[in-house]
Amino acid sequence: MLISAIERSIGWNLVRQLFVWLDWVAFTIFEWVIQAVFDIASVPIVENSVYEDFRMKIYVLLGIFMLFKITITMLGYLVNPDAMSDKEKGMGKMVTRTVLVIIMLIGFPIVFNLMGRVQDELIKVLPRIILSTDMSPESAASQMESVGKTISWQVYGIVFDTATFSEQNGGENTIGAVVDHINDPGSDRSEYAYDYIPVVGFVIGLIMAVLMVGFAVDVAIRAFKLVILQFIAPIPIISYIDPKSSKDGAFASWVRMLTSTWLDLFIKLGILYFILYMIDLVILSNGFTFGGLTGARAIVVGVFIIIGLLFFAKQAPKFITDALGIKSKEGNGLFGGLAKVAAAGAIGLGAIGSGVAAYKASSLSDEANGKGHSFGNRIKNVGAGLFGGVTGAAAGAGAALGAKDHASRAAISAMNKRNANRLALGAAGSTWLGRAAESASQAVTGETMFDRQNRRLKSQEDFVKSASAFQNALKSEATKGKYGVAEASYNGQQVKGNSKSLRAQAQLALSQGKSSFMYTNADGNSFSVSTTDYEVLAGDLEKSEMGLLYEKFKTGDTDAITGNPDLYADYQAVTATGASLGQEVGSSKDLDNSRKAVDAEVSRTKATTRYRVGSVNSQASKK
C-alpha cells in the first residue's frame, strides 16, 4: 500500500476512526442509491383509480371546450362561407379532425396502459439482452444492492488493505466491518494491522455517491414527467382540432415530449445495465489488473474507469437521443461535467475542514463555559467534529447544487462561512445542544428561552427606571411640607420638621462661618445641629416626608390624589409592576429597597456566562 506501518497512538486512532466512518457514509450512500434507481423504476407513481378520477373531471371540461370550439368555427363559416371549402380549415377537415380527436380521447387510456405493459416487458428484456440474465424489477434491485457492495469494496482497496483484511476476516468484506477493525493492532502491537489512507476514500466515495444520486434523481424526474404527460394528455389531444397544433402546436410538442420521455427512461436503465456489465467484465473480473499494471497503479486506473463509466451513464441518454434524432433539452443534469467533479472533491475536502472546525468550536465552547478538557468532553468534541463534517458537506453540496456556475467556488465559500460561524459561536460558548434547545423553544412557544429571560429582564429594568423616576418626583412634591410633619432621630433626639427648612438654616450658618446652629422643632423645642453632619438629618427627614405622601396615596387620600393626579398614576403603575415581579412595595422605603434589589439582580444576571451564551444561541437559532 501507499502508507507503510505507522506507530499506533490515541490521536492517530481518532483520525483513522473519523475518516473510515466518513468513508462508510459515502460508500453506503452509493450502495443505497444504486439500488434505489431500480426501486424507482418498478414503483407505480400514481394508482389507476386516482388517474381515472382525474381523467373524468378533465373530460367534462373538455366537452364544454369542444362544444365552444365547434360553435365558434361554425359562426366563422357563416361570416365567411368561402372558408368552408378551404383544404386546411374547411368543413371537411374540421369534421375529420373532430372525429380523430374523439377517437384519440377514447383510445389514449388504452395506449397508455399498453405503454405500461411494454415498459414492464422491456425492463425484463433489458438485463436478458445486456447481462444475459432474466431479471424482474424486484430481483434487479436486490442484485444491484450486491453489485453496489462489491463495487464499493473493490474501489475501497485504493485506501485500505482489503486483501489482508479479507484474508484475516473472511466473510466480512464490507466497509462497515472495517469501521470495527480499523485500529486493530499488528503483530508487534505497536503498529496497525491494516494500512489506511485517510481522506482519499471519502472523496472518491462522495464523488461516486453524488454521481449516482444525480442519476437516481433523473430517473425519478422522468417518471413524474410521464405521469404529468398522461394527466394533461386530453388538452393537447383536443388542440388537434386546430390545424397548426398537429404541426408545431401543443399536440406536436406533446407527442415529441412523450416519445422522448418514455424512451429516455429505458435508455437510462439500459445504460446503467451496460455500465454495471462493463464494471464486472472489465474491472472486477480482472481484479484491478490492466495491461500488466498491478497494485496501487492498477487500482487508481480502475477507480478512474469506474468514475468515467458513471459519468458516461449521466451523459449517455442525451448522447443517444441526439444520435437518434430525438430532441432533448436535458443537459448533463445533477453534478454533470468535470466542474461538478471538482465541486464534489471540494466538498469532500471541505468536509474535513468542517469536521476540524466543529471539533475546535466544541473545545472553545468548553473553555468559554469554564469546563475542563476531560476525557468525556474530548469524546463529545470528537462527536461534534464528526457531525460537523457531515453537515458541512451537506452545506457545500447545497451551495454547489444552487450555483449556476463555479460550483466548487460556491461550495468552498459556503463551507468556509459555516466554519467561521461555528468557530465564532464556539468562542462565545455556544453549543449545538444549546442552539437546538433555543430552536425547539422557538418552534413550540414562539420565542426562545433567552427571549423569555430577556423579557423578564426588560420588565425588571423598566421597573428600576420607572421606580427611580417616581421616587424623584415623589421627593420633589413631598418636601414641600404639605403632607404632615416629618420625623427623624438625631443624636438621641427625635426631630420633627421639614428637610428644606433645615437645609436653608444650615446654609445660612455655613455662610456665617458657624460650626452649628439652633434648629426649632415643629413643636417649638430647639436643639443644636452641626453644620458638618446636618445632611444626614435632612436626608432622614426627606425620607420621612416621602413616606408620608406615599402612605396617603396608598390609603387613597382624596386631597393628595386630586392634587397630584400624574404622580398618583405613576404610583399605581410602579407599584403594580413591582408586585408583578414579586417585590415588596408597601411603603416608600420598601419600594426603594426593591428597586435596588432588582437593579442588582439584573446586573448579576447579565454578567453570567449562561446569559451571554443564551444570547448567542438565541441569535444563531433565528438565522
C-alpha positions in Angstrom: 0.0 0.0 0.0 0.9 3.7 -0.2 1.4 4.1 3.5 3.7 1.9 5.5 3.2 0.7 9.0 2.5 3.7 11.4 3.0 3.6 15.1 -0.3 3.4 17.0 -1.4 6.3 19.1 -4.6 7.7 20.6 -4.5 10.8 18.3 -3.9 8.7 15.1 -6.6 6.3 16.3 -9.2 9.1 16.4 -8.1 10.3 12.9 -8.4 6.9 11.4 -11.7 6.2 13.1 -13.2 9.5 11.9 -12.2 9.1 8.3 -13.1 5.4 8.0 -16.6 6.4 9.4 -16.8 9.1 6.7 -15.8 6.5 4.1 -18.5 4.2 5.3 -21.1 7.0 5.0 -20.1 7.9 1.4 -19.9 4.4 0.1 -23.1 3.3 1.9 -25.0 6.2 0.2 -23.6 5.0 -3.1 -24.9 1.4 -2.4 -28.3 2.7 -1.3 -28.7 4.9 -4.3 -27.7 2.3 -6.9 -30.4 0.1 -5.5 -32.9 2.9 -5.3 -32.6 3.5 -9.1 -34.2 0.2 -9.8 -36.7 0.6 -7.0 -37.8 3.8 -8.5 -38.2 2.2 -11.9 -40.5 -0.5 -10.5 -42.8 1.6 -8.3 -46.0 2.9 -9.8 -46.2 6.7 -9.1 -50.0 7.1 -9.4 -52.7 4.5 -8.9 -55.1 3.9 -11.8 -58.1 4.8 -9.7 -56.6 8.3 -9.0 -55.9 8.8 -12.7 -59.3 7.7 -13.7 -61.0 10.1 -11.3 -58.8 12.9 -12.6 -59.5 11.9 -16.3 -63.3 12.1 -15.8 -63.1 15.6 -14.4 -60.9 16.7 -17.3 -63.4 15.1 -19.8 -66.3 17.3 -18.5 -64.2 20.5 -19.1 -63.0 19.3 -22.5 -66.6 18.5 -23.6 -67.6 22.1 -22.9 -64.5 23.4 -24.6 -65.1 21.2 -27.7 -68.7 22.5 -28.0 -67.4 26.0 -27.7 -64.7 25.5 -30.3 -67.1 23.9 -32.8 -69.7 26.7 -32.3 -67.0 29.4 -32.9 -65.9 27.6 -36.1 -69.5 27.3 -37.4 -70.0 31.0 -36.8 -66.9 31.7 -38.7 -68.2 29.7 -41.6 -71.4 31.8 -41.6 -69.4 35.0 -41.6 -67.0 33.7 -44.4 -68.7 30.9 -46.4 -65.6 30.5 -48.6 -63.7 29.1 -45.6 -65.9 26.0 -45.7 -64.1 24.8 -48.8 -60.6 25.6 -47.5 -58.3 22.5 -47.7 -56.8 23.1 -44.3 -59.5 24.9 -42.4 -62.6 23.8 -44.3 -65.7 21.9 -43.0 -64.3 18.6 -44.2 -61.0 18.9 -42.3 -62.8 20.1 -39.2 -65.1 17.1 -39.2 -62.2 14.8 -39.8 -60.1 16.3 -37.0 -63.1 16.3 -34.7 -63.6 12.6 -35.3 -59.9 11.9 -34.8 -59.9 13.9 -31.5 -62.8 11.8 -30.2 -61.1 8.6 -31.2 -57.8 9.7 -29.5 -59.6 10.8 -26.4 -61.3 7.4 -26.1 -58.2 5.5 -27.1 -55.4 7.2 -25.3 -56.0 5.5 -22.0 -55.7 2.2 -23.8 -52.5 3.4 -25.4 -51.0 4.4 -22.0 -52.0 1.0 -20.5 -50.2 -0.7 -23.4 -47.2 1.5 -22.9 -47.1 0.4 -19.2 -47.2 -3.2 -20.2 -44.5 -2.7 -22.8 -42.5 -0.9 -20.1 -42.7 -4.0 -17.7 -41.6 -6.3 -20.5 -38.7 -4.0 -21.6 -37.4 -3.9 -18.0 -37.3 -7.7 -18.0 -35.8 -7.9 -21.5 -33.0 -5.3 -21.0 -31.0 -7.4 -18.5 -31.5 -10.5 -20.6 -30.1 -8.7 -23.6 -27.2 -6.9 -21.9 -26.4 -9.1 -18.9 -27.6 -12.4 -20.4 -29.8 -13.0 -17.4 -33.6 -12.8 -16.6 -34.4 -10.2 -14.0 -37.6 -8.7 -12.7 -37.5 -5.2 -11.2 -37.5 -6.7 -7.7 -34.7 -9.1 -8.4 -32.8 -6.4 -10.2 -32.9 -4.1 -7.2 -31.7 -7.0 -5.0 -28.9 -7.9 -7.4 -27.9 -4.2 -7.7 -27.5 -4.0 -3.9 -25.0 -6.8 -4.1 -23.2 -5.2 -7.1 -23.1 -1.9 -5.2 -21.4 -3.5 -2.2 -19.0 -5.4 -4.5 -18.0 -2.2 -6.3 -17.6 -0.3 -3.1 -15.3 -3.0 -1.6 -13.2 -3.2 -4.7 -12.8 0.6 -5.1 -12.0 0.8 -1.4 -8.9 -1.2 -2.0 -7.1 2.0 -3.0 -7.2 3.4 0.5 -7.4 0.3 2.7 -5.6 -3.0 2.7 -8.7 -5.0 1.6 -6.6 -8.0 0.6 -5.1 -8.5 4.0 -8.4 -7.7 5.7 -10.2 -10.4 3.5 -7.6 -13.0 4.5 -7.9 -12.3 8.2 -11.7 -11.6 8.3 -13.3 -13.9 5.8 -17.0 -13.2 5.0 -16.7 -9.6 6.3 -15.8 -7.9 3.1 -17.8 -4.7 3.8 -16.7 -1.2 4.7 -19.0 -1.5 7.7 -16.8 -4.3 9.1 -13.7 -2.1 8.5 -15.1 0.5 10.9 -14.9 -2.0 13.7 -11.3 -3.2 12.9 -9.6 -0.1 11.5 -7.4 0.3 14.6 -6.6 -3.4 15.2 -3.0 -3.8 16.3 -0.4 -5.6 14.2 1.8 -8.5 15.2 4.1 -6.4 17.4 1.1 -4.4 18.9 2.9 -1.1 18.2 1.7 -0.8 14.6 -1.6 -1.1 12.8 -2.7 -4.4 11.3 -4.0 -2.7 8.1 -2.6 0.1 6.0 -5.1 3.0 5.6 -5.0 6.3 3.7 -7.4 8.9 5.2 -9.4 11.5 3.2 -8.9 9.8 -0.3 -11.6 7.2 0.3 -14.1 9.7 1.4 -13.5 11.9 -1.6 -13.8 9.0 -4.0 -16.9 7.6 -2.3 -18.5 11.0 -2.2 -17.9 11.5 -6.0 -19.4 8.1 -6.8 -22.4 8.7 -4.5 -23.1 12.2 -5.9 -23.0 10.9 -9.4 -25.4 8.1 -8.6 -27.7 10.5 -6.7 -27.9 12.6 -9.8 -28.8 9.5 -11.9 -31.5 8.4 -9.4 -33.0 11.9 -9.4 -33.1 11.9 -13.2 -34.9 8.6 -13.2 -37.4 9.8 -10.6 -38.0 13.1 -12.5 -38.7 11.3 -15.7 -41.2 9.0 -14.0 -43.0 12.1 -12.8 -42.8 13.7 -16.3 -44.5 10.6 -17.7 -47.3 10.9 -15.2 -47.8 14.6 -15.9 -47.8 13.9 -19.7 -50.5 11.3 -19.1 -52.6 13.6 -16.9 -52.5 16.5 -19.4 -52.9 14.3 -22.5 -56.6 15.4 -23.2 -55.6 19.0 -23.5 -53.0 18.6 -26.4 -55.3 16.0 -28.0 -58.2 18.3 -28.2 -56.0 21.0 -29.5 -55.5 18.8 -32.6 -58.7 20.4 -33.9 -56.6 23.4 -34.7 -54.6 22.6 -37.9 -51.5 24.3 -36.6 -51.4 22.2 -33.4 -50.6 19.0 -35.4 -47.6 20.6 -37.0 -45.9 22.8 -34.5 -48.5 23.4 -31.8 -49.4 21.8 -28.4 -50.2 18.4 -29.9 -47.0 18.1 -31.8 -44.9 19.2 -28.8 -46.8 16.8 -26.5 -46.1 13.8 -28.9 -42.4 14.6 -29.1 -42.1 15.1 -25.4 -44.0 11.9 -24.6 -41.8 9.9 -27.0 -38.5 11.3 -25.7 -39.5 10.9 -22.0 -40.8 7.3 -22.4 -37.7 6.2 -24.3 -35.4 8.1 -22.0 -36.4 6.0 -19.0 -35.4 2.8 -20.8 -32.3 4.3 -22.3 -31.2 5.2 -18.7 -31.9 1.8 -17.3 -30.2 0.1 -20.3 -27.2 2.3 -19.9 -27.0 1.5 -16.2 -27.2 -2.2 -17.0 -24.4 -1.7 -19.6 -22.2 0.2 -17.1 -22.6 -2.5 -14.5 -21.8 -5.1 -17.1 -18.7 -3.2 -18.1 -17.6 -2.8 -14.5 -18.0 -6.5 -13.8 -16.4 -7.6 -17.1 -13.5 -5.1 -17.4 -12.7 -4.4 -13.8 -14.0 -6.8 -11.1 -13.3 -10.0 -13.1 -9.8 -8.8 -13.7 -9.1 -7.9 -10.1 -7.9 -4.4 -11.0 -5.2 -5.5 -13.4 -4.8 -3.6 -16.7 -2.1 -4.2 -19.2 0.2 -5.7 -16.7 -0.4 -3.0 -14.1 -0.8 -4.2 -10.5 -1.1 -2.9 -7.0 -1.9 0.8 -6.4 -1.4 1.8 -10.1 -3.9 -0.7 -11.3 -6.4 0.3 -8.6 -6.1 4.0 -9.5 -6.8 3.2 -13.1 -9.8 1.1 -12.2 -11.2 3.8 -10.0 -11.0 6.4 -12.8 -12.6 4.0 -15.2 -15.5 3.4 -12.8 -16.0 7.2 -12.3 -15.7 7.6 -16.1 -18.3 5.0 -16.7 -20.6 6.6 -14.2 -20.2 10.0 -15.9 -20.9 8.3 -19.2 -24.1 7.0 -17.6 -25.1 10.6 -16.9 -24.3 11.8 -20.5 -25.4 8.7 -22.4 -29.2 9.4 -22.6 -28.7 12.8 -24.2 -25.9 11.4 -26.4 -28.1 8.5 -27.7 -31.3 10.6 -28.1 -29.3 13.2 -30.1 -27.8 10.4 -32.2 -31.3 9.0 -32.9 -32.6 12.5 -33.8 -34.8 12.7 -30.7 -34.6 16.3 -29.5 -33.7 16.7 -25.8 -33.2 19.9 -23.8 -31.6 18.0 -20.9 -28.1 18.8 -20.0 -25.7 16.8 -18.0 -28.1 17.1 -15.0 -27.1 16.9 -11.4 -23.3 17.2 -10.9 -22.6 16.7 -14.6 -19.2 17.5 -16.1 -15.7 17.9 -14.8 -16.6 21.1 -12.9 -19.0 19.2 -10.8 -16.4 16.5 -10.1 -14.2 19.4 -8.8 -17.1 20.5 -6.7 -17.6 17.1 -5.3 -13.9 16.9 -4.5 -14.0 20.4 -2.9 -17.0 19.2 -0.8 -15.1 16.1 0.3 -12.0 18.1 1.4 -14.2 20.9 2.8 -16.0 18.3 4.9 -12.6 17.6 6.6 -12.2 21.3 7.4 -15.7 21.4 8.7 -15.1 18.5 11.0 -11.9 20.1 12.4 -13.7 23.4 12.8 -16.6 21.8 14.6 -14.1 20.0 16.9 -12.3 23.2 17.7 -15.6 25.1 18.2 -16.7 22.4 20.7 -13.4 22.8 22.6 -13.6 26.6 22.6 -17.2 26.3 23.9 -15.9 24.2 26.8 -13.3 26.7 27.6 -15.8 29.6 27.4 -18.1 27.8 29.8 -15.4 27.0 32.2 -15.3 23.3 31.5 -12.1 21.3 31.6 -10.7 19.1 28.9 -11.8 15.9 30.5 -12.0 12.5 28.6 -15.7 12.8 28.4 -15.5 16.3 26.9 -12.9 15.1 24.4 -15.3 12.3 23.3 -18.0 14.9 22.9 -15.7 17.2 20.9 -14.9 14.3 18.6 -18.6 13.6 18.1 -19.2 17.3 17.3 -16.4 17.0 14.7 -18.0 14.0 13.0 -21.4 15.7 12.9 -19.8 19.0 11.7 -18.1 17.2 8.9 -21.3 15.6 7.6 -23.4 18.8 8.0 -20.6 20.8 6.4 -20.6 18.5 3.4 -24.3 18.9 3.1 -24.0 22.7 3.2 -21.4 22.6 0.5 -23.5 20.3 -1.7 -26.5 22.6 -1.3 -24.4 25.6 -2.4 -23.0 23.7 -5.4 -26.4 22.5 -6.5 -27.8 26.0 -6.3 -24.9 27.6 -8.2 -25.3 28.2 -11.9 -21.6 28.1 -12.4 -18.4 27.9 -10.3 -19.9 25.2 -8.2 -16.6 24.5 -6.5 -16.2 28.1 -5.5 -19.7 28.2 -4.2 -19.3 25.1 -2.2 -16.0 26.2 -0.6 -17.4 29.7 0.1 -20.4 28.2 1.8 -18.4 25.8 3.9 -15.8 28.5 4.9 -18.6 30.8 6.1 -20.1 27.9 8.0 -16.8 27.1 9.6 -16.1 30.7 10.6 -19.5 31.0 12.1 -19.0 27.7 14.0 -15.7 28.9 15.5 -17.2 32.3 16.4 -20.1 30.5 18.2 -17.8 28.2 19.9 -15.6 31.0 21.2 -18.7 32.6 22.6 -19.6 29.4 24.4 -22.4 28.4 22.2 -23.2 24.6 21.8 -25.2 22.6 19.3 -27.5 21.4 22.0 -28.0 24.9 23.3 -28.9 26.2 19.8 -31.2 23.2 19.3 -33.0 23.9 22.6 -33.5 27.5 21.6 -34.8 26.5 18.2 -37.2 23.9 19.8 -38.5 26.6 22.2 -39.0 29.0 19.3 -41.0 26.4 17.4 -43.2 25.3 20.3 -43.8 28.6 22.2 -43.0 31.3 19.5 -40.0 32.6 21.4 -36.6 31.3 22.5 -35.8 30.6 26.2 -33.4 33.6 26.1 -36.2 35.8 24.8 -38.3 34.8 27.8 -35.5 35.5 30.1 -34.8 38.8 28.4 -38.5 39.7 28.6 -38.3 39.4 32.4 -35.1 41.4 32.5 -36.7 44.1 30.4 -39.6 44.2 32.9 -37.1 44.4 35.7 -35.1 47.2 34.0 -38.4 49.1 33.3 -39.3 48.8 37.0 -35.9 50.1 38.1 -36.2 53.0 35.7 -39.8 53.9 36.5 -39.3 53.5 40.3 -36.3 55.9 40.2 -38.3 58.5 38.2 -41.3 58.1 40.5 -39.2 58.5 43.7 -37.5 61.6 42.3 -40.9 63.1 41.5 -42.3 61.9 44.9 -39.4 63.6 46.8 -39.9 66.9 44.9 -43.5 67.0 45.9 -43.2 65.5 49.4 -40.6 68.0 50.6 -42.9 70.9 50.2 -44.1 70.2 53.7 -47.9 69.9 52.9 -48.5 66.3 53.9 -47.7 66.1 57.6 -44.8 66.5 60.0 -41.7 64.5 59.2 -39.7 62.9 62.0 -36.1 61.7 62.3 -33.7 60.8 65.1 -30.6 62.9 65.6 -28.0 62.4 68.4 -30.6 60.6 70.5 -33.3 63.3 70.0 -36.5 63.0 68.0 -36.6 65.8 65.4 -39.8 67.0 63.8 -39.6 69.4 60.9 -39.0 69.9 57.2 -36.0 69.0 55.2 -36.0 72.1 53.1 -36.1 74.5 56.1 -33.4 72.5 57.8 -31.1 72.8 54.8 -31.9 76.5 54.4 -30.8 77.2 58.1 -27.7 75.1 57.6 -26.6 77.0 54.6 -27.1 80.3 56.4 -25.0 79.1 59.3 -22.2 77.9 56.9 -22.2 81.3 55.2 -21.6 82.9 58.6 -18.8 80.5 59.4 -20.6 78.8 62.2 -19.9 75.2 63.2 -23.5 74.7 64.4 -26.9 76.3 64.5 -30.1 76.0 66.6 -33.0 74.2 64.8 -36.5 74.7 66.2 -38.8 71.6 66.1 -42.3 71.7 64.8 -43.5 71.5 68.5 -41.4 74.6 69.4 -38.4 72.9 71.0 -34.9 73.9 69.8 -31.6 72.0 69.7 -28.2 72.3 68.2 -27.3 70.8 64.8 -23.8 70.6 63.4 -23.1 72.1 60.0 -20.8 69.1 59.2 -23.5 66.4 59.5 -26.7 68.2 59.0 -27.3 66.5 55.7 -27.8 63.1 57.4 -30.7 64.6 59.4 -32.0 66.4 56.3 -31.9 63.1 54.3 -33.8 61.2 57.0 -36.4 63.9 57.2 -36.7 63.8 53.4 -37.3 60.0 53.5 -40.0 60.6 56.2 -41.7 63.2 54.1 -41.7 60.8 51.1 -43.2 58.1 53.3 -46.0 60.5 54.4 -47.1 61.2 50.8 -46.6 57.6 49.8 -48.9 56.5 52.6 -51.6 59.0 51.5 -51.5 57.5 48.0 -51.7 54.0 49.5 -54.7 54.9 51.7 -56.5 56.7 48.9 -56.3 60.2 50.4 -58.5 62.4 48.2 -56.6 65.7 48.7 -53.2 64.1 47.9 -54.6 62.2 44.8 -56.6 65.1 43.3 -53.7 67.5 43.9 -51.2 65.2 42.2 -53.1 63.1 39.5 -50.0 62.4 37.4 -47.8 61.4 40.3 -50.6 59.2 41.6 -50.9 57.5 38.2 -47.1 56.8 38.3 -47.5 55.4 41.9 -50.2 53.0 40.6 -48.1 51.9 37.7 -44.8 51.4 39.5 -46.4 49.5 42.5 -48.3 47.2 40.1 -45.1 46.4 38.2 -43.2 45.8 41.4 -45.9 43.5 42.8 -45.9 41.5 39.5 -42.2 40.9 39.9 -42.8 39.7 43.5 -41.3 42.8 45.1 -42.5 44.4 48.4 -43.9 47.9 47.7 -45.9 48.6 50.9 -44.0 51.7 51.7 -41.7 54.2 50.1 -38.8 52.5 51.9 -39.9 49.1 50.6 -40.1 50.5 47.1 -36.5 51.9 47.3 -35.1 48.6 48.7 -37.0 46.7 45.9 -35.6 49.0 43.3 -32.0 48.4 44.5 -32.5 44.7 44.8 -33.9 44.3 41.3 -31.2 46.5 39.8 -28.6 44.3 41.4 -30.3 41.1 40.2 -30.3 42.5 36.6 -26.6 43.3 36.8 -25.8 39.8 38.2 -27.8 38.0 35.5 -26.2 39.9 32.6 -22.8 39.2 34.0 -23.4 35.4 34.0 -21.9 33.0 31.3 -25.4 31.5 30.9 -26.9 34.8 29.9 -24.1 35.6 27.4 -24.2 32.1 25.9 -28.0 32.2 25.8 -27.9 35.4 23.8 -25.6 33.8 21.2 -27.6 30.6 21.0 -30.9 32.6 20.6 -29.5 34.7 17.7 -28.0 31.7 16.0 -31.2 29.7 16.2 -33.1 32.5 14.4 -30.8 32.6 11.4 
